[in-house]
Amino acid sequence: MVMGSLNQEVETVVIGSGPGGYVAALRLADLGKDVMLIEEKDRPGGTCLLEGCIPSKSLINAVELGESARHARQMGLTFGEMTVDHVKLRAWTDEVVSTLSNGVKGLLAKRGVEVIHARARFEDAHTLSLDGGGTVSFQQCIIATGSSLNRLPEGIDPTVWSSADALKLPEIPGSLLVVGGGYIGLEMGLVYAGLGSKVSVVEFFPRLLMGADLDLVEVMVKQVSTRLDELLVESRVVSIKPRGDVFDVVIEHDGEQTTRQYDRVLVAIGRRPNSEDIGLENLDVVVNAQGFIETNGECRTGEPNIYAVGDVATGPMLAHKASREGKVAAEAICGHHVEFDNRAIPAVVFTDPEISWCGLTERHADELGVEIKIGRFPLSALGRARAIGRTEGFVKIISEPGTDLLLGMGIVGPHASELISEGALAIEMGATLADLTDTIHPHPTLSEAIMEAAEVAAGTAVHIHAPKR
């Protein structure tokens, strides 16, 4: 419903219907709470579902189907040249998003969650004002306002694409420059490369995906470089100027500036938490320099009755982290002894090959000066990887010397996004290398690489000649 000039009272209110907010609302309803959910957009799902994870992975899947068809030639299966109907592809992606959003809407309705479409601002720790008029008085509140794309620098032409613009598939440009070598830029760049664009990527830092371990990234870069027209690291965009049907882009590298022309430019420079203009100044909450709301283990803010989850709260901006926090906050409100104390939050980059990791990374261990033991198993030595013709990549197991306690896992290769959950579960359960090596993994599967990597770390590998410990 759309809010009018009404004053309502509700037991618990959730602001935002993304994977943190709607999950929190559903859990609260299941626990017997009277719940209102306030969402300023016209449909639920948040950034992930409406203009992030779901549409991007739908497009990535379509592109990977095309790549698989081309790759099949090596196996003796030849197809005609692929053509792309970007209008039909866009419609298919929109249908995926619409179906899932309607599913969330149905779940909220069946649980009896009242949904208000408006923008909410805090007047005090128990009152929200709504931009359509009226107020909502509440006992508890969960802030799940999510995040937005970082603002483009002043002076940038409005026809420059954001990642949200690129996801709408307005066209398939002949050439595309992607500014930013993070996961969003790489994923979208590979989508357009797969659809036929000549794609170049510019990254300011010395390498791509600075948050991931270098050995994982190197495998991915070697593969994707063949699909990109140009990859420029330690470079920066000085200016972007439209000229007729193209953009003149000045790029600086090693102190020298060159001008290149592109049909389209996509700027993918990250996201910021939606903590502005929601009345936080009227609350006793702490907002850090980056705009994140600080919380405790129960996802509780400085106001005892107000919680924050998802991208607006401290921690990685990941949908699955938001959903877990939504459940924690809901259960804490209902008096359960619960805490967000997860040791392993999986991170995934949906490039080709995929990269995933959880727990302690080798890079972070080096920064902390923590002694670790590492076992790597290459997919080139794995039967299933050979059978599907995807031998690039490896699994890396990080453990604690002496105890063999599993500390982290990293994977680069096909289906890394699916495989990493075993690592997250093992770390959460306090598993050791023996727990992984003694667990029978089905053959032939990619999951065997996890067991094999653990055997390398334990010094018991049989399928590769591991270095002496």
SEKOL-390833 format. One record per residue (C-alpha): z, y, x; residue number from 1. Coordinates in steps of 0.05 Angstrom, whole numbers, plus 32768, in hexadecimal, padded with zeros to 4 digits. Layout:
     Z     Y     X  seq
     Z     Y     X  NUM
...
END
This chain:
     Z     Y     X  seq
  8000  8000  8000    1
  7FF9  8049  8015    2
  8039  8070  8016    3
  8042  80A9  7FE6    4
  807A  80DC  7FE1    5
  80AF  80A7  7FDA    6
  80F2  809B  7FFB    7
  80FE  8051  8006    8
  8137  8028  8021    9
  812B  7FE7  8045   10
  8155  7FB7  806D   11
  8126  7FAF  80A8   12
  80E6  7FD5  80BA   13
  80B1  7FC2  80EE   14
  8082  7FF8  8108   15
  8040  7FD9  811D   16
  801B  7F9A  8108   17
  8003  7F7F  814B   18
  8017  7F3B  8167   19
  805D  7F56  8173   20
  8067  7F7A  8131   21
  804A  7F4A  80FF   22
  806B  7F0E  8120   23
  80AE  7F33  811D   24
  80A3  7F44  80D4   25
  8093  7EFC  80C2   26
  80CF  7EE1  80E8   27
  80FD  7F14  80C7   28
  80E3  7F00  8083   29
  80ED  7EB6  8092   30
  8135  7EC6  80A6   31
  8142  7EE7  8063   32
  813A  7F31  8074   33
  811C  7F65  8046   34
  80E2  7F7D  8072   35
  80B2  7FB7  8071   36
  8079  7FBC  80A2   37
  8059  8000  80B0   38
  8013  8001  80CD   39
  7FE7  803F  80D4   40
  7FA5  8018  80D8   41
  7F85  7FFC  8099   42
  7F8D  7FB4  80AE   43
  7FC0  7F8C  80D6   44
  7FB9  7F6A  8119   45
  7FC2  7FA1  814C   46
  7F98  7FAF  8189   47
  7F94  7F66  819E   48
  7F74  7F4E  815F   49
  7F4C  7F8B  814A   50
  7F31  7FA7  818B   51
  7F4A  7F7D  81C5   52
  7F58  7F34  81D1   53
  7F35  7F15  8196   54
  7EF2  7F3B  8194   55
  7EED  7F3A  81E0   56
  7EF9  7EEF  81E4   57
  7EC8  7EE3  81AB   58
  7E92  7F07  81D4   59
  7EA7  7EE3  8214   60
  7EA0  7EA1  81F1   61
  7E5A  7EB3  81DA   62
  7E45  7EC6  8220   63
  7E63  7E87  823E   64
  7E39  7E5D  820D   65
  7DFC  7E7F  822A   66
  7E13  7E73  8271   67
  7E21  7E2A  8261   68
  7DDA  7E22  8246   69
  7DBD  7E3F  8286   70
  7DEB  7E14  82B0   71
  7DD4  7DD6  828A   72
  7D91  7DD9  82AD   73
  7DB2  7DBA  82EA   74
  7DC4  7D7E  82BF   75
  7D7D  7D76  82A4   76
  7D87  7D9A  8262   77
  7D57  7DD4  825B   78
  7D56  7E06  8222   79
  7D27  7E40  8213   80
  7D37  7E86  822A   81
  7D74  7EA2  8206   82
  7D6B  7EDF  81DA   83
  7DA4  7F0C  81C4   84
  7DAB  7F29  817E   85
  7DE4  7F59  818C   86
  7DE8  7F6E  8143   87
  7DF3  7F27  812C   88
  7E24  7F1A  8166   89
  7E4B  7F59  8152   90
  7E4D  7F41  8109   91
  7E67  7EFD  811F   92
  7E9E  7F1D  8149   93
  7EB0  7F4C  8110   94
  7EB7  7F0F  80E2   95
  7EE6  7EED  8113   96
  7F12  7F2B  8115   97
  7F10  7F35  80CA   98
  7F22  7EED  80BB   99
  7F5F  7EEF  80EA  100
  7F76  7F33  80D1  101
  7F72  7F1B  8089  102
  7F99  7EDE  809E  103
  7FD1  7F0B  80B8  104
  7FCE  7F34  8078  105
  7FD6  7EF4  804F  106
  8011  7EDC  8078  107
  8035  7F1E  806E  108
  8028  7F1D  8023  109
  8040  7ED5  801C  110
  8080  7EE5  8041  111
  808D  7F21  8013  112
  8087  7F55  804A  113
  8078  7F9A  802D  114
  8040  7FBB  8055  115
  803A  8007  8057  116
  7FFC  8028  8076  117
  8014  8068  8096  118
  802A  8086  80D8  119
  8076  8084  80E1  120
  80A2  80B3  8109  121
  80ED  80AF  8115  122
  8117  80E6  80F7  123
  8157  80C3  810E  124
  816F  807D  811D  125
  816D  8068  80D4  126
  8134  8091  80B7  127
  80E8  8092  80BE  128
  80BA  80C7  80A3  129
  8073  80B3  808F  130
  8036  80DF  8099  131
  8020  80D4  8051  132
  8062  80EE  8038  133
  80A5  80CE  802A  134
  80D9  80AD  8055  135
  80F3  8067  8063  136
  813D  805A  806F  137
  814D  801A  8094  138
  8186  7FF3  80B3  139
  815E  7FD5  80ED  140
  811A  7FE6  810A  141
  80EA  7FC4  813A  142
  80B9  7FF2  815F  143
  8078  7FCC  816B  144
  8047  8006  8171  145
  801F  7FE5  81A9  146
  7FF2  800A  81DA  147
  7FB3  8033  81DE  148
  7F7B  803B  8211  149
  7F8B  806D  8247  150
  7F6B  80B0  8238  151
  7F2B  80BF  825D  152
  7F2F  80F9  828E  153
  7F1D  813D  8272  154
  7ED4  814E  8276  155
  7EBB  8107  826E  156
  7E80  8104  823F  157
  7E95  80E7  81FB  158
  7E5B  80B6  81FD  159
  7E7C  8091  8237  160
  7E96  804F  821C  161
  7EDD  8038  8219  162
  7EEB  7FED  8215  163
  7EF4  7FF5  81C9  164
  7EAF  8015  81C5  165
  7E90  7FDD  81EF  166
  7EAE  7FA8  81C2  167
  7E87  7FC3  8187  168
  7E46  7FAF  81AA  169
  7E20  7FEF  8198  170
  7DE7  7FD9  81C5  171
  7DD6  7FAF  8202  172
  7DC6  7FE3  8237  173
  7D96  7FD5  826F  174
  7DCA  7FEA  82A2  175
  7E15  7FF3  829B  176
  7E49  800F  82CA  177
  7E90  7FF6  82C0  178
  7EC5  8024  82DD  179
  7F03  7FFA  82EC  180
  7F09  7FB5  8308  181
  7F44  7F9E  82DF  182
  7F42  7F65  82AE  183
  7F25  7F90  8275  184
  7EED  7FAC  82A0  185
  7EDB  7F68  82BD  186
  7EDC  7F44  827A  187
  7EB1  7F78  8258  188
  7E83  7F7E  8294  189
  7E76  7F34  8294  190
  7E69  7F35  8249  191
  7E32  7F69  8250  192
  7E16  7F46  828E  193
  7E11  7F06  8265  194
  7DEE  7F2C  822D  195
  7DB9  7F46  825D  196
  7DD2  7F88  827B  197
  7DD1  7F96  82C5  198
  7E1B  7FA3  82D1  199
  7E3D  7FC7  830A  200
  7E89  7FCC  8314  201
  7EAD  8003  833A  202
  7EF6  7FF8  834E  203
  7F22  802A  8373  204
  7F4F  7FF7  8394  205
  7F3A  7FC9  83CE  206
  7F32  7F8D  83A0  207
  7F2F  7F79  8357  208
  7F6B  7F63  832D  209
  7FA1  7F7E  835B  210
  7FD7  7F5A  8333  211
  7FBC  7F14  8340  212
  7FBF  7EEC  8381  213
  7F85  7EF9  83AF  214
  7F70  7EB0  83B7  215
  7F67  7EA9  836C  216
  7F40  7EEA  8367  217
  7F12  7ED9  83A1  218
  7EF8  7E9B  837D  219
  7EE9  7EC3  833E  220
  7EC8  7EFC  8365  221
  7E9A  7ECC  8389  222
  7E82  7EB1  8347  223
  7E7C  7EF1  831E  224
  7E5A  7F17  8357  225
  7E1B  7EEE  8349  226
  7E1B  7F08  8301  227
  7E28  7F51  8313  228
  7DF4  7F81  832D  229
  7E26  7FA4  835B  230
  7E71  7FA0  836A  231
  7E8F  7FDC  838D  232
  7ED8  7FDB  83A3  233
  7EFE  8012  83C6  234
  7ED1  8042  83A0  235
  7EDD  8078  836D  236
  7EB3  809B  8339  237
  7EAF  80E5  8348  238
  7E88  80FB  830B  239
  7E63  80E0  82CE  240
  7E2D  810D  82B1  241
  7DFC  80FC  8279  242
  7DB3  810D  8287  243
  7D84  80FB  824F  244
  7D8A  80B1  8240  245
  7DB1  80A1  8280  246
  7DF1  80B3  82A4  247
  7DF1  80CF  82EB  248
  7E30  80B3  830C  249
  7E49  80CB  8350  250
  7E6F  8094  8374  251
  7E96  809E  83B4  252
  7E9F  8065  83E6  253
  7EB7  806C  842E  254
  7EB4  80B7  8428  255
  7E6B  80B8  8414  256
  7E52  80CB  83CF  257
  7E15  80AD  83AD  258
  7DF7  80BA  8369  259
  7DE1  807F  833E  260
  7DC3  807C  82F8  261
  7DDB  804F  82C0  262
  7DC8  8048  8277  263
  7E10  8042  8262  264
  7E55  804C  8282  265
  7E94  8026  826D  266
  7ED7  8042  8285  267
  7F0D  800D  8284  268
  7F4B  802E  82A1  269
  7F84  800A  827F  270
  7FB4  8017  8246  271
  7FF2  8040  8237  272
  802C  8031  8207  273
  802C  8052  81C3  274
  806F  8074  81CB  275
  8058  80BB  81C0  276
  805E  80E2  817F  277
  8089  80AE  815B  278
  80CA  80D6  815E  279
  80EC  80B2  8197  280
  8109  80F5  81AD  281
  8136  80F0  816F  282
  8153  80AE  8187  283
  8181  8098  81BE  284
  814D  806D  81E0  285
  8134  806C  8227  286
  80EA  8076  8234  287
  80D6  806D  827D  288
  80A4  8096  82A5  289
  806A  8069  828F  290
  807B  8071  8245  291
  809A  802D  823A  292
  80D9  8026  820F  293
  8110  8003  8236  294
  8133  7FC9  8214  295
  8167  7F94  8223  296
  8160  7F48  821D  297
  8163  7F4B  81D1  298
  812A  7F7F  81D2  299
  815E  7FB2  81BB  300
  8156  7FFB  81CE  301
  818D  802E  81DB  302
  8195  8033  8190  303
  81BA  7FF3  817C  304
  8192  7FEB  813C  305
  814D  7FF9  8159  306
  8124  7FC8  8181  307
  80E1  7FCD  81A7  308
  80AF  7F96  81B5  309
  8069  7F8C  81D0  310
  803F  7FBE  81F7  311
  806E  7FF9  81E7  312
  80A8  7FD5  8209  313
  80B0  7FC9  8253  314
  808B  7F8D  8270  315
  8043  7F75  8272  316
  8015  7F8A  823A  317
  8005  7F44  8220  318
  7FFF  7F2D  81D8  319
  8025  7EEC  81E4  320
  805F  7F13  8204  321
  8060  7F40  81C7  322
  8064  7F06  8197  323
  809E  7EE7  81BC  324
  80C3  7F29  81BD  325
  80B5  7F32  8173  326
  80D9  7EF0  8165  327
  8112  7F01  8193  328
  811D  7F45  8172  329
  811A  7F28  812C  330
  814C  7EF1  813C  331
  817A  7F22  8160  332
  817B  7F4E  8122  333
  818F  7F11  80FA  334
  81CA  7F02  8128  335
  81AC  7EC9  8150  336
  81C0  7EC0  8199  337
  817C  7ECB  81B7  338
  815F  7EEF  81F4  339
  811B  7EFD  8212  340
  812A  7ED8  8253  341
  80E7  7EB7  825F  342
  80DA  7EA7  82A8  343
  808F  7E9E  82A1  344
  8061  7ECB  827A  345
  801A  7EB1  8284  346
  7FE4  7EE3  8297  347
  7F9A  7ED2  828C  348
  7F5A  7EF4  82A0  349
  7F1F  7EDA  8277  350
  7EEA  7EE2  82AC  351
  7EBD  7EA8  82C0  352
  7EE0  7E83  82E0  353
  7F21  7E94  82BD  354
  7F60  7EA7  82E3  355
  7FA6  7E99  82CB  356
  7FEB  7E9B  82EA  357
  8034  7E99  82D6  358
  8078  7E9E  82F8  359
  807D  7EB4  8340  360
  803B  7EC5  8362  361
  802E  7EBD  83AC  362
  8023  7F08  83B3  363
  8066  7F18  8392  364
  808A  7EE5  83BC  365
  806F  7F07  83FB  366
  8087  7F4A  83E1  367
  80CC  7F2E  83D4  368
  80CF  7F08  8415  369
  80DC  7EC7  83EE  370
  80CD  7E86  8411  371
  809F  7E5A  83E8  372
  8078  7E19  83ED  373
  8031  7E17  83D4  374
  8004  7DDE  83BE  375
  7FBA  7DEA  83AE  376
  7F89  7DB8  8391  377
  7F3F  7DCA  838E  378
  7F18  7DBA  8350  379
  7EE0  7DA1  837D  380
  7F0B  7D62  8388  381
  7F16  7D57  833D  382
  7EED  7D25  8316  383
  7EEA  7D4C  82D4  384
  7ED6  7D8C  82F8  385
  7E9C  7D67  8319  386
  7E88  7D48  82D6  387
  7E82  7D8C  82B4  388
  7E62  7DAD  82F0  389
  7E9A  7DE0  82F8  390
  7EBA  7DD4  833D  391
  7ECA  7E1C  834F  392
  7F14  7E2B  8352  393
  7F57  7E0A  835E  394
  7F9E  7E03  8345  395
  7FD7  7E20  836D  396
  801F  7E09  8366  397
  8058  7E34  8382  398
  809B  7E12  838C  399
  80DE  7E1E  83AE  400
  80E7  7DFB  83F1  401
  8120  7DCA  83F1  402
  8129  7DC4  83A6  403
  80DF  7DBE  8393  404
  80EE  7DE9  8356  405
  80AD  7E02  8337  406
  80AA  7E4E  833E  407
  8062  7E60  832C  408
  801C  7E47  831E  409
  7FD8  7E66  8326  410
  7F95  7E4B  830F  411
  7F4D  7E62  8318  412
  7F17  7E39  82F6  413
  7EFD  7E23  82B3  414
  7F31  7E23  827A  415
  7F67  7E42  82A7  416
  7F7F  7E66  8269  417
  7F90  7E24  8247  418
  7FAC  7E00  8283  419
  7FDF  7E35  8297  420
  800D  7E24  825C  421
  8023  7DE5  8280  422
  803A  7E10  82BA  423
  805F  7E40  828B  424
  8082  7E06  8269  425
  8095  7DE6  82AB  426
  80B3  7E26  82C6  427
  80D9  7E34  8286  428
  80F7  7DEE  8288  429
  810A  7DF2  82D2  430
  80DA  7DBB  82E6  431
  80D2  7DA3  832D  432
  8094  7D8A  8352  433
  80AA  7D43  8342  434
  80A9  7D53  82F7  435
  8060  7D66  82FD  436
  804B  7D2E  832D  437
  806E  7CF8  8304  438
  8051  7D10  82C2  439
  8013  7CE7  82B2  440
  7FD8  7D15  82A7  441
  7F9B  7CF8  8282  442
  7F5E  7CE8  82AA  443
  7F2B  7D05  82B1  444
  7F44  7D4B  829E  445
  7F4B  7D8F  82BE  446
  7F96  7D8A  82B3  447
  7F9A  7D56  82EA  448
  7F91  7D8F  831C  449
  7FD7  7DA7  830A  450
  7FF5  7D63  831C  451
  7FCA  7D5F  835A  452
  7FDF  7DA5  8372  453
  8028  7D91  8368  454
  801B  7D53  8393  455
  7FFE  7D7F  83CA  456
  803D  7DAB  83C8  457
  8069  7D6C  83C9  458
  8041  7D4E  8403  459
  802C  7D11  83DB  460
  7FE2  7D22  83CD  461
  7FB1  7CE8  83CE  462
  7F70  7D07  83B5  463
  7F6A  7D3B  83EC  464
  7F80  7D3B  8435  465
  7FBA  7D6B  8431  466
  7FD3  7D8D  8470  467
  8012  7D6F  848E  468
  8052  7D8F  8477  469
END
